[in-house]
């Protein structure tokens, strides 16, 4: 194990804001330049949080299991052995392969943690402590370190040790209640993994706040981030609706199908458009533009009568014709596009968030600009363990002087895997 950080002398964890200022004027949006993140996360939320930090200029060193690596590497679909999801989540990070169940693997990981500004882990509560890194020990040895534990249910509570996925967190947080229909047949599922996505963003927000606080106090922070907590927070419209009385499962809310003026309708060419006429002036403008002034007084009707009238009205024109009308009258409505259509749209092209990598797989650039500059979408998808040898040299680890065979036997470096090989060879 390495020596403790001192608040004054931890050169690797200090000077973050100086590094940021040094990058100013370079034309490159990298506000987290100088920040080192030791990433022990897997699956979607943790890697997304790490990737967002990397997009902002942080150096992210990802610790992966030596045989298969992060499970997202095997997520279909794939191209030339590379997962499309892995390209979105892992491009731009450095991959080191360490078996944390073996002493050598843990020793190298410990050296990395000693250098890091941020430690991100997504293991079940207690697992990281059982590997030798309790929260108290980390705070004692590395007082400037920011430790973010991103878990499904949080670090405490009766559900803390349980398994879960995005759908279960959404279900437990009340997010699915308004979209569940009759108790027969397949139920509609949410279009996006809200708990996973909001959980990643919540973790990033907490990490950024902790970095700012450390500049003032010199002390790190232990962050308990939870996908369930994020799902509860994302249900803010549900909590607001509760003020009008408890809502049952299957009871739609204003923005989940209760208001006909805010919904999705089919057009004459069997395509879909989304209407969002919550404000009276938009509803009035739409009714007159669509030559249905008789509907003006029915704006917030919740009955089926208005919905049926709108269904008949929307089937009178094609999606393109409605889109033209919406633009001409500056209405908050538009076509429901596929992912490919959204990327190819004029607005999608103008904003440049979705980009194509040299491998033909998509990349996502950071969804905000800094002084007109958007952090670039990372190009390089790291091979499992590709940065292991360089990191050993950088950390001065004794394993750097060992043969590859001996290192891998001790849990340091990627191991051969038939499954990984077949993934690259078989389309």
N, C-alpha and C positions, 0 to 999 in steps of 0.2 A: 504494500500500500504506500502511496506517496504521502509527502508531508502536508500538513494543513495549510490552507491559504491564510494569509493574514490580511485584514481589511486594508492595510496600507500598502502591502508589498505584492499583491497579486497582479503582476503586470499583465498576465493574460486576460484578466477580467476587468481591467481598468482602461480608461482612455476611450471608452466607446463613443462619447460625444465628440472627442477630438478627431477620431477617425471619420465620423460623420461629417464634421466640418471640413476635413481634408478632401472629401469627395465632392464637396459643393463646387459648382461651376464646371464640373467635368462633362456635363450634358448627359450623365448617366444617373438615373434615379436609383440610388442605393443608400437609403437613409439608415440601414442597419449595418453598414460596412464596419468591420472590426468586431462584430459579435460572433462568437463561436457557440454553436448549438450541438450538444451531444444528444442524438436522437435515437431512443430505444423504442420507438413506436412501431405498430404494425396495422395492417388493414387500411381503413379509409380515414377516419377523423385525425389520428395522430400524424400520419404522413402528409395530409392536407395542411395541417397546422405548420408542420416543418417546412413544407414547400412554400407556403405563404411567407414565412420568415426568410427563406432563401431568396424568394422573389424580391424582397425588400433589401437584399444585399448581405444577409447573414451567411456565414459559412456553416453549412449543415453537414455533420459527419454522422452518417446513418449506420448504426450497428445492426447487422443482420445475422440470422442463424446460418451456419456455414454450408448446409446442404441445399436447402431450397430458397433461403432468403425470405423476404417479406411475401406473404401469400398473394399480394396483389400482382406479383410477377407472373403468376399462373392464371390470372383472371382472363377469360375470353372476352372479346375476340383478340387474336394475336396476328402479327405480321412479321414474318422472318424470325419467329421465335420470341418477339417482343410483345408484351401485353399492351393494349391501347390504354388501359387504366394505369398501368405502371408508367407509361410515357407521360401521362398527365400528372402523376403524383411524385415520381422519383427523379425526373430529369432535373439536373442542376445540383444534386446532392452528391456527396462522396460516400461510397459504400465500403465498409470494412466488415469482414466476416469474423465473428467471435462467438465461441461457444461459452456462454456465461455459466454453464454448469461445471466448467473445468477451471482450475486455478489460474492457468496462463491467460485464458480468455478474460477472466475477471480482473486480472492484474492490468492487462492492457486497457480494459474499459475504465478501470480506476484512474489510470494515468490520463486518459482522455477527459474524464470528469474533472480532474484537478485543473485542467487547462480551460474548461468550458465556462461560458457566461450563463448558459441555460442548459438544463437537463430536462428532456421531455420523455416521459415514459407512459405507456398505455397498458401495462400489465394489471391483472386483477389486484385489488387492494391486498397488501401484505407480501406479494410476490417479490417485489424489488427489495424489500427489507430482508426477506429470507435469502436473497442472493448476497447479502452482506452490506447493503446500503439502506440503513434505516434513516428516517427523516432526521432524527436527532443527531445521528452520526454525521450525516452530510452537512447539517448546519454547523456542527462543531468543527469539522475539518475544513469545510469550504464556506466560510461565513458570507462570501459575496455571491455564492452560487444561487441562481433562481431555479427551483425545482418545480416543474409543472407535471402533476400526476393527472392525466386525463383518463377517466374510467367511465364505465357505463352508468353506474348508479351512484357514484361518489364514494368517498372513503369511509363513510359510516352509514348507519341506517340498516334496517332488517334485510333490504335487498342488496346491500353492498357486495356480498360474495357471489351473487347469482350471475348466470350467463345472460346475455341479451344481445339484441340487434336493434338497428334503427326502428324497425316496425314495432318492436315491443316497448321501446322508450316512448314512441309517439302514442301508443295505445295507453300506456300507464299515465301519460301526461294529459290525456283528454283531447289530444289533437285530432284523433281519428273519429271521435264521436259524431261530429256534424256530417261526415261524408259516408257513414255506414247506412246502407239502405235496409230493405226488408230482410228478415232473417232467413232467406232462402237464396240459393244460387251464389255465384262468386261475388264478393264484395269489392267495391272500387278501392284501389290502393293509391296512396299519395304519389304525386308525380316526381317528387324528389325526396331524398333521405334527409329530412329537415333536422332531425336530432343530430345526425352525423355532421352535417354542414355547419349548423349553428354552433355545435359543440366545438368544432375546429376554430371557428371565428372567435368564440368566447375565450378559448385557450390563448389564442394569439393576442386578443385584447388584454387579457390578464398579464401575459408575458411582457407586452410593451409597457403597461403601467408599472410592472415590477422593475423593469430596466430603468424607467424614469425615476422611480423612488430610490433605486440604488445609487443613482448619481447624486441624490441629495443626502442620503444617510450612510452610504457605503455598505449597506447590508442587503443580503439576498432575501428571497421570500419563498415560502412553500405554498404552492398553488394547488388547491383541490378543485379540479374542473370536472364536470359531469355532463354526459350526454342527456341524462334524465333532467337535470337542472335546466339545461339549454332548451329542451323540449317544453318544460313547464313555462319557461320565459317566453318561448315562441308562441305560446297559446294566449297571448295577451288579449286578443279579441274575444276568446272564450271566457276569460275572467271578467272582461267588461260586460259581456252578455249576461253573466250570472247575476248582475245587479238587478236585472229585470225578472229574476226568478230562476231556480235551478233548471238546467236544460238536460233532457234525457238523451241517451245514446240514440242516434238516428234522427234527432231533431236538427234541421239545418239552421244555420245562422244567417245573418244578413248577407255576408260575403261568401257563403258556401252553398247558395242555391235558394235561399228564402225569398230574395228580391228578384223578380223577373227582369228588372232594369239592369241587373248586374249578373250576367251569365253568358253561356255559350250556346250559339244557335247554328243550325244547318242552313246553307244557302242553296240556290237553285241548282248548282253544279255538285251538290253533295259534299261540299267542303264546309269548313267551320269558321265562324267569326266570334270574337269576344266583345261583348258590350259592357261598358263600365260607366253608366250614367247615374252616378250617385247624386250629383249636384243638380238642382232644379234647372239651372240655366242650360246645362248640357242636354238634359232630357227634353226641354222645350225646343232647343235648336235641332235635335235629332228628329223629333216628331214633325216639325215643319219641313226639314230637308227631305224626309221620307214621305212627305205628303200624307201624313196622318195626324193632323192637328187635333182630331177627336180624342187622341190618347194623352194629351197634355195633362189632364186632370187625374190620370191614373198612375202618376209617377211612382209612388211607393206602395202600390197595391201588392199584396202578398198572395192573392188568390190565383187559382189556375186560369181564370178568365183572361187576364192580361198576358200571361205566358203563352196561351194558345194563340192570341192575336199576334204576338211578336213572332211566334213560330211561323205562322202563315205569311206575315210580312217579310221576314228574312228569306223565305223561299222564293220570293218574287224576283230576286236579282242574284247574279253570280258573286262569288267571293271577290273577284277583281272589281266588279261594279260597286260593291259596298265599300271596298277599300278606297276607291276613288272618291266616293261621297264623303267618307270619314275624313280624308285629308282635306278635301275642298272646304269642309265646314269646321275644321279644327275640333274634331270630336275624339274623346278618349275611347276609341274602339279600333279594332283592326283584325286582320286575318290570324287564325291560329296556324302557326308555321311549324313545320318539322324542324328538327335540329339542323339538317342540311340547309333548309330554306332560310333559317335564322342566320346561319353563318354567311350565306351568299347574299343576304339582303343588303341594301345600300347602307343602312345604319350599322349593320354588323361589320361590313367592310370598312366603314369610316372609323369605327372605334378600335378595331384591330385586337380585340381580346383573344379571339380564337385564331390560332395560326397553325401552319403545317410544318412539321419538322423534316429534316433531310431523310428520315426513314419512312416518310409518308404518313406517320401517325400524327395526331393532333397534339398541340400544346396550348396551354392557357397562360396568357400574360396576366399580370396583376390587374385587378379590376378597378384601378384608380390611377390618375396621373399626378405627378409632382412637378409643379411649374411647367406644365406642358409635356413632361416626359413620362412615359409609362415604363415601369421596370420590364425589361425584355423577358419574353418567354424563354425558359432554359432549353437548350438544344440537346445536350448530352444526357442520354439515359445510361447510368453507370452499370457496368457488368458487376454481378455479385462479387463483393470483396476486392474490387479493382484497386482501391486506395489503401489496402491493408499494409503492404510493404512500406509505402511512403510514410504512412502514419507511424509505423513502428520506428522508423529512422527519426522522424520529427520528435517523437516522445522520448527518444533515448531508451526504448524498451530493450531488455536483453534478448528478446525473441528475434530482434533484427539481425543478430549474428548467427542464428540457427538456420539450418537448411529448411526448404519449404516443406519437405516431408515431415521433419520433426515438428515444425510449427503446427502443421495441420493436425498431426496426431495429438498435439497438446491443446487443440481447439482454437488455433489462430490461423485464419485464412480459409478461403472457400474450399469445400470438399467436392470430390467428384460425385455427380448425381445422374443416374440414368434418366430420371424423370426430367431433369433440366435439359439434358442433351436431347432427348426425344422432342421436347417442346421446341427446340431450335430446328430440328431436322424435319419434323412432320408438320406440314401446313395445317 
